[in-house]
Amino acid sequence: MNGLLLINKPKSFTSRDIVNIVSKELSTKKIGHTGTLDPLATGLLILTIGKATKVSELLINDIKEYIVTFKFGIKTDTLDITGNIVNTDNKIITKEDLLKAINKFIGTYNQEVPIYSAIKVNGKKLYEYARKNIEVILPKKEVTIYEIELLEYSDEIKIRCLVSKGTYIRSLINDIGEYLNTYATMTSLIRTKQGNFNLEDSYSLDDIKNKIYKLISLEEYFKNYPRLDIDDILYKKVINGNKIDNKYNIVGLVAIYYKNKLLSIYKTEKDYLRPYKMFVNNKINDIMET
């Protein structure tokens, strides 16, 4: 069994919980996910199964879209509503001020990683420092906010945002609050899109249990990539992981096919194409199962 499975993650489950549940239902241990969602969050979680686990890196790098709600006047230690309240105020934020603030965050900036996260500092995960009340300098990482759209302005604010890999939405909300000289805490989060995949096309856990689902094949995932169909001679080179001449003027990644079966993804390197992701073993006629 090889392919991608789109799951609509329910609240209160970790991403690892979902992997474990689906692994049991599909009777496979070779399974992973492509972007952690906290227990508070819901929405699109892309699972990679079998040989599709090799493309996790590509999926993780995809742009992601979220619908997020938050409250002003509250700050928690986790930066979301599940945490302990550490600060409050009664400052009134007008709709005009809010619009100006969110527009200021469109672009690239250095975002501070939240203390309750799995990022490691000196070999320890940050949440381990937090749980022991040990002070630590929080690292910053460059993130890009491509779009922010205000959807609702009331007691709770709702926005849609399109962001780069590695963006912490609860940190973004906290940063918006700080920009407005107040506090802001995330109350809900839905991932609605990742790359070309949408929440509307995902399956519930009940769907999986009732065998109502369809895997997205690797051929389908790579259908919009440049494609190279090879002959018997190049086939022998490719399955042995050899470079091949780039006489095709390909730039970036290319999907290598033999007899209409996806063998591998190659990457340009000067005048050559070299293996990037292999979906076959180095044995003649060992073409990827589908």
ZADREN-522315 format. One record per residue: residue number from 1; chain; x, y, z of N, C-alpha, C in turn. Coordinates in steps of 0.001 Angstrom, whole numbers. Example, Ala and Ser with C-alpha at 12.3 -4.5 7.8 and 13.67 -1.06 7.14 Angstrom:
BEGIN
[node 1,"A",[13190,-5690,7800],[12300,-4500,7800],[13200,-3300,7800]]
[node 2,"A",[12850,-2250,7080],[13670,-1060,7140],[12900,30,7870]]
***
This chain:
BEGIN
[node 1,"A",[850,-1196,0],[0,0,0],[884,1243,0]]
[node 2,"A",[750,2045,-1046],[1564,3246,-1197],[683,4419,-1613]]
[node 3,"A",[869,5560,-992],[128,6744,-1403],[-73,7729,-271]]
[node 4,"A",[-832,8780,-563],[-1139,9824,413],[-2597,9676,850]]
[node 5,"A",[-2846,9938,2122],[-4197,9862,2662],[-4498,11173,3381]]
[node 6,"A",[-5569,11841,2966],[-5944,13121,3558],[-6936,12874,4692]]
[node 7,"A",[-6549,13300,5896],[-7372,13086,7083],[-7860,14432,7623]]
[node 8,"A",[-9114,14463,8060],[-9653,15616,8778],[-9459,15335,10266]]
[node 9,"A",[-8390,15887,10825],[-8061,15587,12220],[-9054,16240,13183]]
[node 10,"A",[-9654,15454,14068],[-10551,16038,15058],[-9772,16653,16224]]
[node 11,"A",[-10468,17465,16998],[-9882,18104,18170],[-9524,17067,19235]]
[node 12,"A",[-8525,17384,20041],[-8080,16588,21199],[-7198,15397,20837]]
[node 13,"A",[-6952,15182,19561],[-6023,14139,19123],[-4698,14788,18725]]
[node 14,"A",[-3590,14114,19044],[-2307,14550,18500],[-2155,13984,17099]]
[node 15,"A",[-1223,14547,16346],[-956,14014,15011],[-474,12569,15104]]
[node 16,"A",[309,12275,16134],[802,10906,16335],[-350,9959,16656]]
[node 17,"A",[-1350,10437,17402],[-2544,9612,17660],[-3190,9180,16348]]
[node 18,"A",[-3312,10137,15428],[-3950,9848,14138],[-3142,8816,13361]]
[node 19,"A",[-1829,8987,13353],[-960,8023,12666],[-1161,6624,13252]]
[node 20,"A",[-1205,6533,14564],[-1358,5226,15216],[-2710,4587,14894]]
[node 21,"A",[-3774,5393,14903],[-5111,4876,14610],[-5194,4371,13170]]
[node 22,"A",[-4706,5181,12232],[-4782,4801,10818],[-3863,3620,10530]]
[node 23,"A",[-2715,3596,11177],[-1791,2477,11015],[-2467,1159,11384]]
[node 24,"A",[-3217,1191,12464],[-3925,-26,12905],[-5040,-393,11936]]
[node 25,"A",[-5799,604,11485],[-6916,337,10579],[-6451,-192,9230]]
[node 26,"A",[-5295,304,8752],[-4792,-93,7446],[-3802,-1252,7527]]
[node 27,"A",[-3528,-1683,8746],[-2587,-2800,8974],[-1238,-2549,8318]]
[node 28,"A",[-711,-1352,8540],[609,-1019,8023],[1375,-202,9040]]
[node 29,"A",[2668,-454,9151],[3510,293,10085],[4284,1406,9388]]
[node 30,"A",[4348,1327,8049],[5104,2329,7312],[4185,3502,6983]]
[node 31,"A",[4089,4421,7930],[3155,5530,7787],[3678,6720,8582]]
[node 32,"A",[3472,7906,8062],[3905,9109,8754],[2979,10262,8419]]
[node 33,"A",[3236,11426,9014],[2441,12619,8703],[3363,13748,8248]]
[node 34,"A",[2770,14793,7688],[3583,15821,7026],[3316,17225,7572]]
[node 35,"A",[3253,17330,8891],[3058,18640,9499],[2191,18544,10730]]
[node 36,"A",[2799,18701,11892],[2108,18495,13163],[970,19493,13376]]
[node 37,"A",[-155,18971,13862],[-1252,19798,14364],[-1380,19530,15859]]
[node 38,"A",[-1427,20591,16666],[-1603,20441,18106],[-2973,19836,18406]]
[node 39,"A",[-3157,19260,19597],[-4466,18689,19960],[-5623,19684,19817]]
[node 40,"A",[-5381,20970,20099],[-6423,21985,19952],[-6877,22143,18502]]
[node 41,"A",[-5943,21926,17575],[-6208,22193,16155],[-6962,21050,15492]]
[node 42,"A",[-7691,21411,14435],[-8386,20431,13611],[-8002,20675,12149]]
[node 43,"A",[-8501,19801,11281],[-8311,20048,9859],[-7362,19111,9157]]
[node 44,"A",[-6847,19570,8049],[-6118,18728,7103],[-4795,18217,7655]]
[node 45,"A",[-4681,16907,7721],[-3438,16233,8092],[-3146,15219,6990]]
[node 46,"A",[-2028,15396,6298],[-1678,14510,5187],[-791,13383,5705]]
[node 47,"A",[-1253,12153,5524],[-474,10979,5911],[217,10398,4686]]
[node 48,"A",[1439,9943,4881],[2187,9272,3814],[2281,7797,4174]]
[node 49,"A",[1999,6938,3194],[1922,5501,3447],[2832,4752,2486]]
[node 50,"A",[3573,3780,3038],[4460,2968,2209],[5571,3800,1599]]
[node 51,"A",[5763,3632,286],[6839,4352,-393],[6584,5849,-475]]
[node 52,"A",[5360,6253,-211],[5038,7682,-202],[5682,8405,980]]
[node 53,"A",[6147,7657,1993],[6836,8314,3113],[8082,9042,2631]]
[node 54,"A",[8580,8657,1462],[9795,9297,935],[9554,10715,435]]
[node 55,"A",[8295,11101,265],[8013,12456,-229],[7557,13376,891]]
[node 56,"A",[7650,12927,2142],[7224,13751,3272],[7908,15111,3272]]
[node 57,"A",[9183,15110,2951],[9953,16360,2938],[9348,17388,1991]]
[node 58,"A",[8899,16944,821],[8300,17859,-148],[6991,18426,377]]
[node 59,"A",[6178,17575,987],[4872,17998,1497],[5011,18948,2679]]
[node 60,"A",[5966,18676,3557],[6180,19533,4723],[6541,20949,4290]]
[node 61,"A",[7250,21063,3174],[7685,22373,2685],[6570,23182,2023]]
[node 62,"A",[5403,22566,1789],[4312,23251,1101],[3742,24397,1933]]
[node 63,"A",[3203,25386,1244],[2479,26484,1895],[1204,25935,2527]]
[node 64,"A",[833,26482,3682],[-348,26007,4406],[-1329,27155,4658]]
[node 65,"A",[-2618,26813,4634],[-3668,27794,4917],[-4414,27397,6185]]
[node 66,"A",[-4714,28401,7020],[-5421,28154,8274],[-6549,29162,8463]]
[node 67,"A",[-7591,28720,9167],[-8610,29609,9719],[-8385,29600,11226]]
[node 68,"A",[-8159,30774,11804],[-7823,30857,13226],[-8713,31876,13918]]
[node 69,"A",[-9150,31536,15123],[-9871,32495,15951],[-9025,32816,17184]]
[node 70,"A",[-9183,34045,17681],[-8415,34452,18855],[-9142,35553,19617]]
[node 71,"A",[-8717,35726,20866],[-9265,36758,21742],[-8181,37741,22118]]
[node 72,"A",[-8569,39018,22185],[-7680,40027,22741],[-7857,40081,24254]]
[node 73,"A",[-6842,40608,24929],[-6920,40838,26370],[-6493,39677,27230]]
[node 74,"A",[-6018,38599,26610],[-5580,37413,27363],[-4249,36916,26803]]
[node 75,"A",[-3348,36552,27698],[-2129,35851,27278],[-1964,34624,28160]]
[node 76,"A",[-1671,33479,27550],[-1432,32247,28297],[1,31782,28077]]
[node 77,"A",[440,30854,28913],[1812,30362,28786],[2019,29537,27524]]
[node 78,"A",[938,28960,26979],[1060,28157,25757],[722,28966,24498]]
[node 79,"A",[275,30208,24679],[-163,31106,23604],[-1482,30658,22972]]
[node 80,"A",[-2137,29651,23570],[-3490,29286,23131],[-4371,29107,24358]]
[node 81,"A",[-5652,28903,24137],[-6633,28918,25218],[-6495,27731,26163]]
[node 82,"A",[-5707,26726,25809],[-5525,25556,26680],[-4551,25826,27815]]
[node 83,"A",[-3823,26936,27730],[-2789,27212,28729],[-3297,27967,29946]]
[node 84,"A",[-2354,28247,30836],[-2644,29024,32038],[-2532,30510,31724]]
[node 85,"A",[-3515,31296,32165],[-3501,32737,31910],[-2387,33386,32719]]
[node 86,"A",[-1550,34159,32030],[-419,34825,32689],[-553,36340,32671]]
[node 87,"A",[-1358,36892,31750],[-1564,38339,31681],[-2932,38644,31093]]
[node 88,"A",[-3535,39741,31535],[-4803,40210,30964],[-4796,41730,30888]]
[node 89,"A",[-5641,42292,30036],[-5910,43726,30041],[-7260,43978,29374]]
[node 90,"A",[-7715,45231,29408],[-9031,45579,28892],[-8957,46533,27701]]
[node 91,"A",[-7831,46576,27046],[-7678,47506,25931],[-8646,47157,24795]]
[node 92,"A",[-9285,48171,24251],[-10208,47985,23133],[-9449,48149,21821]]
[node 93,"A",[-9554,47160,20949],[-8895,47206,19637],[-9967,47434,18581]]
[node 94,"A",[-9850,48535,17866],[-10828,48822,16816],[-10560,47960,15588]]
[node 95,"A",[-11573,47841,14760],[-11429,47072,13528],[-10362,47688,12632]]
[node 96,"A",[-10312,49011,12595],[-9320,49702,11760],[-7906,49409,12231]]
[node 97,"A",[-7697,49455,13553],[-6364,49156,14103],[-5966,47705,13828]]
[node 98,"A",[-6952,46813,13939],[-6677,45405,13684],[-6272,45179,12231]]
[node 99,"A",[-6994,45785,11312],[-6669,45635,9890],[-5266,46149,9582]]
[node 100,"A",[-4907,47280,10171],[-3564,47821,9963],[-2509,46859,10501]]
[node 101,"A",[-2805,46274,11667],[-1843,45375,12301],[-1620,44110,11487]]
[node 102,"A",[-2715,43462,11072],[-2524,42197,10346],[-1832,42431,9007]]
[node 103,"A",[-2087,43574,8384],[-1408,43879,7117],[81,44076,7312]]
[node 104,"A",[477,44516,8526],[1902,44709,8822],[2656,43383,8839]]
[node 105,"A",[1929,42288,9065],[2591,40988,9182],[2675,40235,7850]]
[node 106,"A",[2113,40790,6806],[2256,40156,5497],[3685,40378,5005]]
[node 107,"A",[4374,39281,4741],[5781,39345,4357],[6593,38384,5207]]
[node 108,"A",[7899,38577,5221],[8812,37692,5950],[9315,38369,7221]]
[node 109,"A",[9309,37629,8320],[9856,38173,9565],[10413,37040,10427]]
[node 110,"A",[11190,37405,11448],[11761,36428,12359],[10794,36192,13510]]
[node 111,"A",[10244,34985,13569],[9239,34643,14555],[9865,33860,15704]]
[node 112,"A",[9550,34286,16918],[10049,33575,18096],[9282,32274,18284]]
[node 113,"A",[10008,31191,18468],[9394,29873,18668],[8748,29835,20060]]
[node 114,"A",[7526,29343,20186],[6880,29293,21508],[7572,28304,22437]]
[node 115,"A",[7533,28613,23731],[8192,27769,24718],[7568,26374,24764]]
[node 116,"A",[6240,26297,24533],[5602,24982,24467],[5640,24489,23028]]
[node 117,"A",[6802,23958,22649],[7000,23373,21320],[8083,22313,21429]]
[node 118,"A",[8230,21535,20365],[9182,20415,20390],[10544,20793,19820]]
[node 119,"A",[10739,22077,19512],[12047,22525,19025],[13085,22298,20115]]
[node 120,"A",[14260,21811,19721],[15300,21502,20705],[16294,22653,20870]]
[node 121,"A",[16654,22914,22110],[17704,23865,22457],[18654,23145,23403]]
[node 122,"A",[19914,23060,23019],[20919,22333,23811],[20483,20898,24112]]
[node 123,"A",[19884,20270,23118],[19520,18862,23236],[18219,18584,23945]]
[node 124,"A",[17545,19633,24448],[16280,19451,25144],[15158,20121,24375]]
[node 125,"A",[13968,19498,24386],[12811,20125,23774],[12354,21292,24635]]
[node 126,"A",[11895,22339,23972],[11527,23553,24705],[10463,23300,25765]]
[node 127,"A",[9481,22447,25458],[8430,22220,26458],[8972,21566,27726]]
[node 128,"A",[10130,20891,27614],[10743,20308,28810],[11257,21403,29736]]
[node 129,"A",[11796,22478,29160],[12206,23635,29966],[10977,24266,30618]]
[node 130,"A",[9906,24405,29823],[8690,25061,30321],[8105,24302,31504]]
[node 131,"A",[8044,22990,31398],[7424,22193,32460],[8221,22214,33759]]
[node 132,"A",[9522,22508,33652],[10370,22575,34846],[10649,24018,35271]]
[node 133,"A",[9954,24971,34597],[10123,26402,34897],[11577,26851,34797]]
[node 134,"A",[12269,26312,33799],[13659,26694,33554],[13687,27754,32456]]
[node 135,"A",[14335,28875,32720],[14417,29937,31728],[15344,29510,30582]]
[node 136,"A",[14958,29864,29378],[15752,29528,28199],[15514,30606,27146]]
[node 137,"A",[16559,30914,26401],[16419,31888,25311],[15712,31198,24148]]
[node 138,"A",[14562,31741,23763],[13776,31124,22696],[14376,31468,21334]]
[node 139,"A",[14601,30453,20487],[15150,30718,19157],[14130,31421,18265]]
[node 140,"A",[14626,32080,17230],[13763,32701,16236],[14008,32043,14884]]
[node 141,"A",[12965,31997,14079],[13107,31417,12746],[12388,32308,11741]]
[node 142,"A",[12931,32328,10532],[12337,33156,9482],[11105,32474,8905]]
[node 143,"A",[9984,33178,8907],[8747,32662,8345],[8171,33705,7401]]
[node 144,"A",[7285,33256,6524],[6645,34171,5576],[5131,34052,5693]]
[node 145,"A",[4481,35194,5839],[3023,35267,5842],[2624,35810,4475]]
[node 146,"A",[2016,34978,3659],[1669,35366,2289],[353,36149,2227]]
[node 147,"A",[-600,35734,3028],[-1902,36401,3019],[-2495,36373,4419]]
[node 148,"A",[-3185,37451,4803],[-4033,37457,5994],[-5327,38168,5619]]
[node 149,"A",[-6438,37531,5936],[-7743,38103,5624],[-8613,38082,6872]]
[node 150,"A",[-9171,39221,7226],[-10080,39299,8363],[-11441,38747,7953]]
[node 151,"A",[-11904,37722,8668],[-13183,37086,8355],[-14297,37533,9300]]
[node 152,"A",[-13970,37700,10579],[-14962,38121,11561],[-14318,39047,12582]]
[node 153,"A",[-15054,40088,12958],[-14599,41013,14002],[-15708,41123,15039]]
[node 154,"A",[-15506,40487,16188],[-16492,40509,17269],[-15732,40241,18569]]
[node 155,"A",[-16398,39588,19541],[-15699,39245,20782],[-14498,38354,20502]]
[node 156,"A",[-14642,37506,19509],[-13515,36712,19012],[-13236,37122,17574]]
[node 157,"A",[-11968,37189,17249],[-11546,37566,15903],[-11297,36303,15101]]
[node 158,"A",[-11715,36299,13846],[-11430,35161,12967],[-10695,35667,11732]]
[node 159,"A",[-9564,35024,11420],[-8805,35393,10230],[-8435,34149,9433]]
[node 160,"A",[-8173,34357,8164],[-7611,33315,7302],[-6187,33730,6994]]
[node 161,"A",[-5250,32793,7111],[-3861,33131,6791],[-3209,32027,5962]]
[node 162,"A",[-2361,32459,5049],[-1596,31565,4187],[-138,31774,4540]]
[node 163,"A",[544,30696,4980],[1862,30865,5595],[2865,29826,5089]]
[node 164,"A",[4119,30110,5360],[5196,29208,4964],[5365,28078,5970]]
[node 165,"A",[6148,27107,5577],[6554,26014,6458],[7139,26582,7754]]
[node 166,"A",[6801,25954,8870],[7425,26318,10134],[6784,27470,10874]]
[node 167,"A",[5723,28041,10313],[5054,29157,10984],[4206,28638,12145]]
[node 168,"A",[4389,29219,13316],[3530,28913,14458],[2400,29937,14472]]
[node 169,"A",[1169,29472,14254],[39,30391,14179],[-221,31042,15537]]
[node 170,"A",[-61,30298,16619],[-276,30913,17944],[764,31986,18231]]
[node 171,"A",[1970,31821,17682],[2979,32877,17823],[2606,34095,16988]]
[node 172,"A",[2063,33855,15791],[1605,34957,14944],[528,35765,15667]]
[node 173,"A",[-421,35086,16296],[-1487,35769,17026],[-902,36560,18193]]
[node 174,"A",[20,35953,18922],[682,36642,20027],[1420,37889,19531]]
[node 175,"A",[2074,37759,18381],[2824,38884,17817],[1887,40019,17391]]
[node 176,"A",[720,39668,16857],[-270,40688,16489],[-716,41445,17745]]
[node 177,"A",[-937,40689,18821],[-1308,41327,20081],[-236,42276,20585]]
[node 178,"A",[1012,41814,20552],[2115,42662,21018],[2252,43921,20161]]
[node 179,"A",[2045,43783,18861],[2126,44936,17965],[1085,45987,18353]]
[node 180,"A",[-60,45532,18847],[-1144,46431,19232],[-1082,46811,20723]]
[node 181,"A",[58,46472,21369],[276,46783,22794],[-801,46187,23701]]
[node 182,"A",[-1168,44951,23370],[-2108,44218,24205],[-1730,42748,24167]]
[node 183,"A",[-2653,41898,24605],[-2427,40453,24577],[-3432,39804,23628]]
[node 184,"A",[-3026,38687,23040],[-3926,37942,22156],[-3620,36458,22293]]
[node 185,"A",[-4674,35670,22365],[-4521,34223,22543],[-5405,33462,21550]]
[node 186,"A",[-4819,32480,20913],[-5542,31659,19950],[-6559,30775,20662]]
[node 187,"A",[-7783,30718,20098],[-8836,29892,20699],[-9216,28682,19838]]
[node 188,"A",[-8993,28754,18548],[-9226,27588,17689],[-8395,27720,16421]]
[node 189,"A",[-8147,26579,15790],[-7317,26568,14581],[-7761,25430,13672]]
[node 190,"A",[-7968,25753,12405],[-8318,24740,11400],[-7337,24869,10235]]
[node 191,"A",[-6666,23777,9902],[-5845,23790,8679],[-6748,23419,7509]]
[node 192,"A",[-6858,24326,6561],[-7788,24141,5450],[-7110,23750,4146]]
[node 193,"A",[-5793,23974,4082],[-5100,23674,2827],[-3613,23443,3089]]
[node 194,"A",[-3032,22540,2319],[-1591,22315,2345],[-1145,22008,929]]
[node 195,"A",[-358,22901,357],[20,22740,-1040],[-1223,22754,-1914]]
[node 196,"A",[-1394,21718,-2724],[-2555,21615,-3615],[-3703,20804,-3015]]
[node 197,"A",[-3577,20427,-1751],[-4587,19589,-1120],[-5498,20414,-218]]
[node 198,"A",[-6803,20095,-252],[-7800,20857,481],[-8523,20000,1510]]
[node 199,"A",[-8958,20647,2584],[-9686,19965,3645],[-10941,19283,3116]]
[node 200,"A",[-11587,19888,2122],[-12832,19328,1577],[-12657,17933,999]]
[node 201,"A",[-11424,17583,649],[-11153,16272,44],[-10663,15241,1060]]
[node 202,"A",[-10703,15593,2334],[-10163,14698,3364],[-11228,13744,3903]]
[node 203,"A",[-10774,12771,4680],[-11643,11742,5248],[-11622,11803,6774]]
[node 204,"A",[-12742,11466,7375],[-12823,11399,8835],[-12268,10060,9317]]
[node 205,"A",[-12044,9962,10611],[-11595,8687,11169],[-12659,7611,10994]]
[node 206,"A",[-13926,8005,11058],[-15009,7036,10814],[-14970,6517,9379]]
[node 207,"A",[-14653,7400,8426],[-14502,6967,7032],[-13435,5890,6920]]
[node 208,"A",[-12332,6112,7610],[-11228,5143,7549],[-11673,3809,8149]]
[node 209,"A",[-12346,3872,9296],[-12807,2641,9957],[-13820,1888,9102]]
[node 210,"A",[-14605,2646,8320],[-15621,2026,7453],[-15114,1751,6039]]
[node 211,"A",[-13807,1902,5855],[-13158,1632,4566],[-13681,2533,3445]]
[node 212,"A",[-14039,3763,3799],[-14518,4723,2802],[-13420,5763,2574]]
[node 213,"A",[-12470,5438,1745],[-11376,6357,1474],[-10668,5949,190]]
[node 214,"A",[-9867,6865,-316],[-9068,6578,-1503],[-7689,7204,-1327]]
[node 215,"A",[-6672,6415,-1567],[-5304,6935,-1511],[-4993,7740,-2767]]
[node 216,"A",[-4196,8753,-2588],[-3679,9513,-3729],[-2346,8883,-4112]]
[node 217,"A",[-2258,8358,-5309],[-1042,7664,-5735],[99,8654,-5935]]
[node 218,"A",[1308,8135,-5930],[2475,8983,-6187],[2442,9527,-7610]]
[node 219,"A",[1943,8719,-8551],[1818,9197,-9930],[899,10417,-9993]]
[node 220,"A",[-179,10372,-9234],[-1107,11508,-9224],[-469,12721,-8560]]
[node 221,"A",[261,12481,-7469],[903,13593,-6760],[1909,14311,-7656]]
[node 222,"A",[2651,13554,-8450],[3703,14144,-9284],[3232,14459,-10710]]
[node 223,"A",[1934,14424,-10958],[1433,14575,-12324],[1757,15937,-12939]]
[node 224,"A",[1942,16958,-12127],[2241,18290,-12662],[3729,18596,-12708]]
[node 225,"A",[4551,17628,-12311],[5999,17784,-12391],[6461,17480,-13822]]
[node 226,"A",[7609,18034,-14238],[8179,17608,-15517],[8342,16086,-15520]]
[node 227,"A",[8080,15470,-16654],[8110,14007,-16756],[9115,13566,-17804]]
[node 228,"A",[9854,12503,-17472],[10814,11928,-18409],[10552,10426,-18518]]
[node 229,"A",[10152,9978,-19699],[9960,8549,-19957],[11249,7987,-20537]]
[node 230,"A",[11788,6962,-19884],[13107,6456,-20262],[13021,5117,-20976]]
[node 231,"A",[14123,4782,-21682],[14203,3513,-22408],[14878,2455,-21541]]
[node 232,"A",[15099,1273,-22124],[15679,163,-21370],[17081,476,-20865]]
[node 233,"A",[17852,1210,-21666],[19234,1526,-21275],[19250,2432,-20051]]
[node 234,"A",[18470,3501,-20096],[18428,4415,-18958],[17761,3773,-17746]]
[node 235,"A",[16853,2852,-18002],[16191,2159,-16899],[17214,1459,-16010]]
[node 236,"A",[18183,806,-16622],[19214,98,-15852],[20034,1073,-15015]]
[node 237,"A",[20276,2263,-15561],[21037,3264,-14810],[20213,3812,-13647]]
[node 238,"A",[18956,4113,-13922],[18107,4738,-12911],[17889,3824,-11714]]
[node 239,"A",[17581,2544,-11952],[17282,1662,-10816],[18528,1362,-9991]]
[node 240,"A",[19697,1643,-10554],[20934,1489,-9795],[21390,2805,-9182]]
[node 241,"A",[20540,3836,-9301],[20834,5108,-8658],[21929,5915,-9304]]
[node 242,"A",[22122,5733,-10608],[23181,6458,-11306],[22683,7820,-11806]]
[node 243,"A",[23617,8745,-11949],[23308,10011,-12609],[23076,9762,-14090]]
[node 244,"A",[22300,10646,-14704],[22138,10581,-16157],[22343,11983,-16732]]
[node 245,"A",[22782,12029,-17975],[23030,13322,-18627],[21738,14128,-18720]]
[node 246,"A",[21845,15410,-18416],[20683,16286,-18537],[20662,16940,-19915]]
[node 247,"A",[20450,16124,-20932],[20364,16637,-22291],[18954,17122,-22612]]
[node 248,"A",[18104,17105,-21571],[16697,17462,-21770],[16405,18894,-21302]]
[node 249,"A",[17470,19585,-20805],[17342,20960,-20303],[16307,21079,-19184]]
[node 250,"A",[16288,20079,-18325],[15365,20088,-17186],[15955,20918,-16055]]
[node 251,"A",[15117,21701,-15400],[15533,22506,-14255],[14697,22088,-13046]]
[node 252,"A",[15367,21795,-11921],[14640,21397,-10705],[14410,19905,-10636]]
[node 253,"A",[13183,19511,-10315],[12852,18100,-10142],[12137,17546,-11373]]
[node 254,"A",[12348,16257,-11633],[11689,15595,-12754],[11264,14191,-12330]]
[node 255,"A",[10074,13784,-12737],[9575,12442,-12448],[10035,11494,-13550]]
[node 256,"A",[10716,10422,-13149],[11247,9441,-14096],[10287,8264,-14203]]
[node 257,"A",[9844,7983,-15439],[8892,6896,-15687],[9509,5851,-16623]]
[node 258,"A",[9105,4616,-16409],[9479,3523,-17310],[8241,2659,-17506]]
[node 259,"A",[7834,2527,-18753],[6625,1768,-19090],[5422,2264,-18278]]
[node 260,"A",[5355,3597,-18168],[4239,4287,-17509],[4178,4071,-16006]]
[node 261,"A",[5291,3624,-15408],[5377,3464,-13965],[6415,4425,-13408]]
[node 262,"A",[6063,5077,-12295],[6984,6021,-11665],[8109,5266,-10965]]
[node 263,"A",[9352,5568,-11362],[10511,4923,-10751],[11129,5781,-9659]]
[node 264,"A",[11254,7088,-9941],[12006,7942,-9037],[11797,9410,-9384]]
[node 265,"A",[12296,10254,-8516],[12380,11679,-8772],[13860,12029,-8851]]
[node 266,"A",[14230,12674,-9938],[15608,13112,-10105],[15678,14637,-9964]]
[node 267,"A",[16875,15117,-9646],[17094,16536,-9408],[18268,17014,-10255]]
[node 268,"A",[18160,18221,-10796],[19243,18729,-11642],[20473,19053,-10807]]
[node 269,"A",[21613,18726,-11371],[22912,19034,-10759],[23903,19325,-11882]]
[node 270,"A",[24088,20614,-12142],[24944,21053,-13260],[24418,20445,-14561]]
[node 271,"A",[25236,19612,-15219],[24824,19030,-16498],[24201,17640,-16344]]
[node 272,"A",[23894,17283,-15106],[23386,15931,-14859],[22037,15986,-14133]]
[node 273,"A",[21378,14826,-14136],[20228,14585,-13279],[20652,13510,-12289]]
[node 274,"A",[20453,13765,-11023],[20860,12789,-10009],[19657,12336,-9194]]
[node 275,"A",[19719,11151,-8576],[18587,10643,-7791],[18268,11557,-6616]]
[node 276,"A",[16985,11787,-6406],[16507,12583,-5266],[15607,11731,-4372]]
[node 277,"A",[14607,11083,-4965],[13747,10146,-4236],[13561,8905,-5096]]
[node 278,"A",[13959,7741,-4552],[13860,6488,-5295],[12667,5671,-4797]]
[node 279,"A",[11872,5157,-5730],[10710,4347,-5377],[10865,2893,-5813]]
[node 280,"A",[12080,2523,-6237],[12371,1145,-6642],[13652,690,-5980]]
[node 281,"A",[13787,-615,-5832],[15049,-1183,-5377],[15959,-1352,-6574]]
[node 282,"A",[17237,-1564,-6307],[18180,-1699,-7423],[18197,-3125,-7972]]
[node 283,"A",[17031,-3546,-8456],[16897,-4849,-9101],[16140,-4669,-10411]]
[node 284,"A",[16597,-5308,-11436],[15912,-5244,-12716],[14471,-5743,-12548]]
[node 285,"A",[13554,-5023,-13193],[12122,-5344,-13213],[11413,-5108,-11870]]
[node 286,"A",[12110,-4505,-10902],[11453,-4197,-9638],[10792,-2824,-9748]]
[node 287,"A",[9629,-2798,-10384],[8894,-1555,-10566],[7949,-1363,-9396]]
[node 288,"A",[7769,-123,-8993],[6955,206,-7824],[5563,-410,-7888]]
[node 289,"A",[5152,-1034,-6768],[3811,-1559,-6682],[2838,-403,-6493]]
[node 290,"A",[1629,-565,-6986],[609,474,-6798],[-633,-133,-6179]]
***
